[in-house]
């Protein structure tokens, strides 16, 4: 709730402070939109002779433009916050998946080591039947 109050204060400050820039809309008086394109390819001296009307915006129009700009900025910040939280959630999920994969890999490696130990023990035991002495340290190398 506190953030909306700050947002309205910011808008109020922008409206109270006088603007040093004027917003001017330039419109073409010709009813044919193709004339405007043709004027662009003409000689610059004749194109300057084309009358253009300047229309100053009212305070309500300027206020509407400013409100729209602030609201679009607010929506952009909100979308950025949502995207940032989504990235954090993805990192959390990926971390869980990576930990699960590493746990499975360690389990498989541990079972392979046990298999190697049992194979090595069989090899040593089979050699002992040939008259070779087996040391206790040879079994668990």
N, C-alpha and C positions, 0 to 999 in steps of 0.2 A: 504494500500500500504506500510506503514511503517513496518508492521510486516514481509513482505516477504523480505525486505532488511535486517532486523535483522537476519532472518533465513539464508540468504546467507552468512552474515558475520560470523555466528557461524560455518557454514560448512567450510568456508575459514580458520578460526582459527584452526579447527580440522585438516585440511590437511597440514597447514604450520607447526604446531607443530609436531616434530618427535615422532613417536610412540615408546614406550619402549617395547611393546609386539609384537611378531611376530605371524602372523596367519599362521598356518601350517595345510595342509590337508593331512590326512593319508589315503592312498588307499591300498587295498589288490591287490597283483599282480596275484593272482590265477583267472582264467577265470570262475571257477565254484563257484557260490555263496553259494552252500551247503557245500563246504569245509570249509568256514569260520565258519559256525555253528558247524561243526564236530571238528574244531580246538579248539573251546571253551570248549569242553568236554574232550579233551585230557589232558595228563600230562603237567603241566606247563613248564617242561624242554623242551619238544618237541614242544610246542606251541611257545616258544620263538625263536626257530630255524627257524620259518616261516619268510621268508623275507618280510618286509613291506617297501614300498617306501614312503619317505617324499617328498612332493612337496611344495615348497615355492610359495606363490602367488606373482604375479607381482603388481606393484604399481597401475595399472589400476584395477585389481581385488579388491585390498584393497579399492581403491576409490569407486568402485561400491558397495561394501559391506557397506561402511560408508554412502554413499548416500541413499542406501535402508533403512538402520537403521534410519537415520534422517527422511526420508520421512514417514516411518511407524510410527515413534513417532509423526510426524506432523499430520498424519491421526488419530492417537489415541487421540491426544489433541482436534482435530476438532470434533471427535465423542463425546468426553466427554463434550465439550461445547454445542453441539446440545442436548445431553441428559439432561444436566443441564437446558437448556432453556425449554426443553419439560417438565421437572418436575415442573418448575415455571408455565408454562401454565396450567398443570394439577391442580396445587394448586389453580390457579386463577379460573378455571372452577368449581372445587369442592367448592370453597368458594361461588361462585354465587349460586350453587345448594343448599348449606346448608342455605344460607340466604333466598332463596325462600321457602325452607321447613320450616324454623322457622317462616317466615311471614305467611304461610298457617296455621301452628300450632297455632300461636297467634290469628289469625282470628277465627279459630274453637273454641279455648278456650274462646274468647270474646263472641262468639255467645252462647256457653253453659252457661256462666255466665248470659247473658241476659235472657236466658230461665229459669234458676234457679230463677232469680229475679221475672220474671212474674209468675212462679208457686208459689213462696212464697207469692206474693201479692194476688193471687187468694185464697190461703189457709187462709190468714189473713182476706180477705174480706168476705169469706164464714163464718168465725168465728164471724165476726161482726154482721151478721144477727142473730146470736144466743144470742145477747145481750152483747157481749164482746166488750169493748172499744178498738179501735185501735189507737195506738200512731203513729205519723209520723215517729219516729225513728225505729219502728218495720218493716216498709215497706222496708227500705234500709239497712238492716243488712248484 
